[in-house]
Amino acid sequence: GLTSPSGDCLAGYYCKRGSEDMNPAVITVTGGPCPKGHFCVAGTANPRECLAGFYNPVTEASSCLPCPGGYFCPKASISYENNDCPRGHYCPPETQYGTQYPCPNGTYLNHTNANSSSQCTLCPPGHYCQQSGLPEPNGLCLSG
């Protein structure tokens, strides 16, 4: 057997003490392919979770992908597809959670998957939009 390591674990894999392979094909106590929602740079001993705002849909990845606009990605995401940006909010690329970017006071947004504040709509005449993050105006203004 080896008395010292012969090299780093390859990118896309993780290797703990005692690993005999630079790219272990199956997960064992000494390592394996990097799992979905994680990334493994060369020499990784433990898979690292994708940061919030990023995702990874495949195994054996050495990096995570930026979450696209219109969606949000919590940490360790394997997909963005079920994380639609909610009504009243917009999600530029790398958004971490759905309510991170509310439309400002005086505006509303009545659809999902917005990716820019320019998609927030000004409150129409005769209506009021009292707080941020509204999916529709609060109501009609009082006469007078």
Secondary structure, DSSP 8 states (H G I E B T S, - for coil): --SS--S---TTEEE-TT---SS-SS-BTTEEE--TTEE--TT-SS-EE--TTEE--SSS-SS-EE--TTB---TTBS-STT-B--TTB---TT--STTSSB--TTEE--SS---SGGGSEE--TTEE--SSS-SS--EE----
